Amino acid sequence: MTLLRFLGTTSDDGDCPTLYEVEGTTDILVQGNRVTDPDQLAQLRDVKDSETFVLVPRDLLVRFAPRTTDPEMVPFSEIAPLFHQFKHTAFRLETRRGYASDRNGPKWGRWKSGADISAEPDNAWRENVRAQTAEGKRFERVRLVDQPLTEGQRFLLASGHGNVAAGEDIRNLPRPQAARLGLPDHDFWVFDSRLVARFVFDEDDTTLGVILSEDPAEVALACQARDAAWHHATSTVAFAKAVASTG
């Protein structure tokens, strides 16, 4: 199946125009109002029977059209140093309903057996979070959640309390609200509002790698998504209480 990746839109309330990237290619798909003016159509050159034409505002292309083609995917391990080297902020948007890395980890089995995994001893991730936040840096994360929560989301909610205690600010946002806000439907990290690491997954939620980009359009989209998600999301503590009260 050919996948489209949302790049951005300047429209309100779901109206076009919108730009998408055709995953795995260098093609950009443009959504807009079809051109029907006969005078404009008569001036077009070399028109094929298969072609159609849409109007988009210049601002859409200026803000969201990629300036560069995507670099190749690299293993996630290659960005590990960034979690120590970033200067100010590291933000993650999580959009999937579950992750193979969670299901395949030892903590998953303990959680499934009923163990409280919210206060387990620090691991390497939490130790680094403590070290970086002690220097005034910020680790932030927004997770899209469904109603009811999927099994993977319930696991992350239970496990997330330990990350919060270490200094990571994790918030939760209902998926329908994320759609209304026009948030991207892919996971990414953005470091210091200048570098995006976009995840690539297979159909089983396994991380295949990440694509790094400093393209101004992609960085701007990630920062706008971060700001919108952060404004509307609920803290882990408040969200957990709300889930418990309706359970």
GIHUBEL-V873771 format. One record per pair of residues at least 12 apart in sequence whose ideal C-beta (glycine too) atoms are under 8 Angstrom apart, sorted by the first residue. I is the first residue (numbers start at 0). GAP is how many residues later the second one is. Records with the same first field share a line. If there is no record, write none. Layout:
BEGIN
I=GAP + GAP
END
This chain:
BEGIN
1=20 + 21 + 22
2=19 + 20 + 21
3=16 + 17 + 18 + 19 + 25
4=15 + 16 + 18 + 179 + 180 + 181
5=12 + 14 + 176 + 178 + 179
6=12 + 13 + 14 + 21 + 57 + 58 + 59 + 210 + 211 + 214
7=52 + 55 + 56 + 209 + 212 + 213 + 216
8=51 + 55 + 173
9=47 + 49 + 50 + 53 + 54
15=15 + 16 + 17 + 38
16=13 + 14 + 15 + 16 + 37 + 38 + 39 + 40 + 43
17=12 + 13 + 14 + 42
18=12 + 37 + 41 + 42 + 45 + 46
20=45 + 49
25=43 + 44
27=37 + 38
29=24 + 26
30=23
31=22 + 23 + 24
32=21 + 22
33=18 + 19 + 20
34=17 + 18 + 19 + 20
40=12
62=154 + 157
63=153 + 156 + 157
64=152
65=149 + 151 + 152
66=148 + 149 + 150
67=145 + 147
69=141 + 143
70=140 + 141 + 142
71=139
72=127 + 135 + 136 + 137 + 138
73=135 + 136 + 137 + 138
74=134 + 135
75=123 + 131 + 133 + 134
77=132
78=110 + 118 + 131 + 133
81=107 + 109 + 113 + 115
82=45 + 49
83=44 + 48
85=46 + 51 + 105 + 106
86=50 + 105
87=49 + 50 + 104 + 105
88=48 + 49 + 51 + 101 + 102 + 103 + 104
89=42 + 47 + 48 + 49 + 50 + 99 + 100 + 101 + 102
90=49 + 50 + 51 + 98 + 99 + 135 + 139
91=48 + 49 + 50 + 95 + 96 + 97
92=48 + 49 + 51 + 90 + 91 + 94 + 95 + 129 + 132 + 133 + 136
93=47 + 48 + 49 + 50 + 62 + 93
94=49 + 83 + 88 + 89 + 90 + 91 + 92
95=56 + 91 + 105 + 109
96=49 + 53 + 55 + 56
97=52 + 53 + 54 + 55 + 107
98=53 + 106 + 108
99=104 + 105 + 106 + 107
100=105 + 106
101=50 + 53 + 54 + 57
102=49 + 102
106=13 + 52
107=47
110=44 + 47 + 48
115=42
116=41 + 42 + 45
117=40 + 41 + 43 + 44
118=42 + 43 + 46
119=42
121=40 + 44
124=38
125=36 + 37 + 40 + 42
126=39
128=34 + 37 + 38 + 39
129=36 + 37
131=35
132=33 + 34 + 35
133=33
137=31
138=28 + 29 + 30
139=28 + 29 + 30 + 31 + 86 + 90
140=22 + 27 + 28 + 29 + 30
141=28 + 29 + 30 + 31 + 84 + 87 + 88 + 91
142=13 + 17 + 27 + 28 + 29 + 30
143=28 + 29 + 30 + 31 + 34 + 39
144=27 + 28 + 29 + 30 + 94
145=28 + 29
146=27
148=94
151=53
156=15 + 79 + 82 + 83 + 86
159=76
160=75 + 76 + 79
163=72 + 73
168=66
169=65 + 66
170=58 + 59 + 62 + 63 + 64 + 65 + 68
171=61 + 62 + 63 + 64 + 67
172=56 + 59 + 60 + 61
176=55
177=51
180=47 + 48 + 51
181=46
182=42 + 45 + 46
183=37 + 38 + 41
185=12 + 13
186=12 + 14
187=34
188=21
189=29 + 32 + 33 + 36
192=26 + 30
193=20 + 25
194=17 + 18 + 19 + 24
195=16 + 17 + 18 + 19 + 22 + 23 + 26
196=13 + 14 + 15
197=12 + 13 + 14 + 15 + 20
END
